[in-house]
Amino acid sequence: MKDNSLNNVKGKTAFITGASSGIGEAFAWKLAAAGCHLVLTARSGDKLKQTATAIREQHKVRVHYYTADLTQRDAPKYLYEQVQQDKLRVDLLVNNAGFGKWAHFLDETAPVYTDMIQVNIDAVVQLTHLFLPAMLERGTGGIINVASTGAFQPCPYIAVYCATKAFVLSFSEALYGEYKDRGITVTAVCPGNTQTEFFAVANANTQGMPFDTPARVAEDGLKALLKGKTYNVVGISNYLQSLSARFFPRRMVIGIVKGMFAKRVPALAK
């Protein structure tokens, strides 16, 4: 990492999406504990306000927050304009917001997939495109994009979600290549199962599956960014699993993943 790259978050300001719960909230607490000021957004206004107030009181950092729904195409522009209006400087962008569904592909509606792509891909691209220029002008900054272990291989029954996270991983690594020599670190964080509301929204059957905590994901993700890593898979078992697509034929990997999840989704609707 270059000397002028982001290597300390104290006194900096981080913008975090999906910050009212789960991994996004964990990033907020972790960064605030390190002396980082925050700009938080989520669509749950009451929870967001509670989180912002609690962090501000405990860690004595500045916390701004804006309620926005990233399924709306204009939400990233709105958020950027609010940040500019309040004259805030964003040193670290954490694109965390996202959701998925565990189901047979045809058992979800096209609008659900449109919203998923909007949040998981389009909002990530828009926010990065909006906040990156100022980082480049200063010659320092960081971007954390939350992907998934599902980014490394096709995932039957979670097809659209994992495809969006494959985009996030590829997008992040490509930007790392473009901007690392200009003081910007872009890191994709790839957690496996994590104790968040994600699985309730996804209608996922996770019985018997291991889980990480949001706090661990945030801690590992921030460490990876500050070390200048292109990506970080949370947990050694998840990391080893992520390598399977490199060493086995893709058709075999598809079959393995199908076998893992076939009994964890409801039967195909008639």
N, C-alpha and C positions, 0 to 999 in steps of 0.2 A: 504493500500500500504506500502511496506517496505520502511525504511528510505533511502535506496540506489536506490530506483526506480526513474525514470525520473519524477521530480516534478517542474522543471523549464527549460525553453528552451533557456534562454539567454546564449549566448556563445556556444550553441550546434550547430550541423549541421543536417539538415533534407533533406532527399531525397524524391522528390515528382514526381510521374508519372502523365501524363496528365496535365502538369503544365502550358500550354500556354493559357488556357482559363477556364471558368467555375469554378467548385469547386476546382480543382487543383490550378488554379491561385489564388483563394481566400485564400487557405491554405498558399500559398507562401507569399502573402502580410501580412497575419495575423502573421505568424511566424517571418517574417523579422521585423515587427513592434515591436515584443517582443525581438528583438536582436538575432534572430537565423540565422545562416548562412545557405545557401541553395545549394542543388544540384538538378537541374531541368531537366526533360526530357519530350519530346513530339515528335510527328512525324512532326509537323509543325515548321520547322527550323526558318523561319523569325519571326513568332509570338513569338516563344520561346526566340529568341535573344532580341526582343523588351521588353518582360516582364522582362527578366534578367537585361537588361540595366536600365530600369525604377526603378526596386526595388533596384538595387545597388546604383543608384544615390540618391534615396530618403532616404533610411534607412542605408546606409553606412555599409552594411554587405557584406561578401564574397558570390558571386553567381557564381557557375559553372553550365554549361548546356551542355547537349548532345542530339543530335537529334537521335531518334530511333523509329522504328515501332514495337510495341509490338505484332502485329499479326505474327511476325516472331519468330520462335521457339528459335533462338539463341540470340534474343535481350537482355533478362535479363543478360545472361552471358557477352555479350559485354559491357553492362552498368556497371556491377560489375567490370570488368577488367579496364574500364576507371577510375572508382573511385579509384581502387588500384594503377593504374599507376600515378594518380595525388596525391597519398598519402593523401586521404581524409578520415576522420573518420565520419561515419554515426551513429548518436545517435537516430534519429527518422526516420522511414520509413513510408511514406504515399502512400499506394497503392490506387490511385484514378482512374487511367485510366480505361475506360470501355465504352461499347456502347450496345444498344439494338435495337430491331425492334418491332413495333406494327403491327401485321399482322396475318392472318390465317397461321398456321404453314407451310402448303405446298406452300404458296405464296412466301416464301423466299427460296433461294437455300441452299443446304448443305454447300457449301464453306462459305457462310455468317455465318452460325451457327458455323462452324469450327473456323473462325476468332473470333467470339464472345466468344467462350469457351477459345480460346487461350489467349485473352486479359483479360477477366473477371476472369478466374480461373487459367490457367497455369502460366501466368506471375506473378500473385500474389503469388502462391506457390513457384515458382523459386526464385523471389526476396527475399521473406522471408527466404527461405532456405539459400540463399547466404549471407544475411546481419545479420541474427540472431546470428551466432556463435561469431562474434566479440563483440556484445552486451553482450552475456553471459560471455565472458571472462572478460569484464569490470565489470559485475554485475549490469549493469544499461542500460536502453534503452526503447524505445517505438515503437509500430507499430499501425498505424491507417489503417484499411481496409475499404474502402467506399463500403457499401452494398446498401440496399434499403428497403423501406417499403414493396416492393414486395417480400422480402425474407421470409415473415412470413406466406404466404399462396400460394397455386397454383394459377396461373394467366392465364386463357384462353386468347389467342390472344397475350400474351407476354410470352409465355411458356418457351422458352429457356433462355431469359434474366433473368426472375425471378428465374428460377432454378439455374442459375449461382450465383445469389445473395444469394440464400438460402445456397449454398455451402460456400460463403464468410462469412456469419454470423456464420455458424456452425464451420468452420475452425478457425475463430478468437476466438470464445469462447473456443474451445478445446485447442488452444495454450495458451490462458489466464490461463486455468487450469494447463497446464504443467509448465509454466514458471513464474507465478506471484511470487512464493516464491524464485525465483532466480533474482529478480530485474527487470523483464521485464513486462511491461503492454501492452496487446494487446486489442485494442478496435475496435469494428465494429460500424461504423457510418451509420445510416439508414435514409437518407432523403426521403421525398416524392417528389412531383413535385418541381423542382428547375429551376430558370431562367437561363438555359444554352443552348448550341447548341445541347444537347442530343435529344431533341424532333424533331428538324429538321432532324437529321440523322435517327431517329426512324420512320419518317413519321407518327407522332402521332397527332391526333386531340384532343387538350387540351382545346377547347373552353369552357369557363365557369368554369374551374377548378382553385382552388387556388394554389399559388406558393410561395415558400420561395426564398430568395436570396442566392447566393453562399456564401456571406459573413457570413450569419447567420449559414449556415451549417458548415463552417470552424470554426467559433467561438464556436458553441456548441460541435463540434467534438473534438476540442483541449481541451476544458474544461472537457469533459468526460474522455479523456485520462489522464489528470493531476489529476483527482479525482480517477483514478484507476477503472473506470467502464468497464464492459465487453462489453456493447453495449450502444448505445444512439440513440433513435428515435427522430428526429428533429420535434418539434411541438407537442402540447398536443393532437390535433385532430388526427394526424398521430399515436401517441402513443396509443390512445384509439382504433383506427382502427386495429392496430397491434395485439391487444388482442383478436380480434374476433375469430381467429382460435383456441384459447384456450377454448372458452366458447360455441361455436356452432359446430354442427357436420360438419366434413370436406366437406361432400357432399353439405351441405347447403351453406358453405362458397364459394365453387366452383361456385355454381349457382349465388350467389350474385355478385361475381367478374365478371362472364360472363355477367351478366346483365349490369354491370357498363361500360364494354368496348366493347360490341358487336356492338354498333352503332358508335364507335370511330375508327373503322378500315375499310378499303375499302372492298367492297363486294368480296366474294370468287371468285378468277379467274376461268374462265371456261376452 
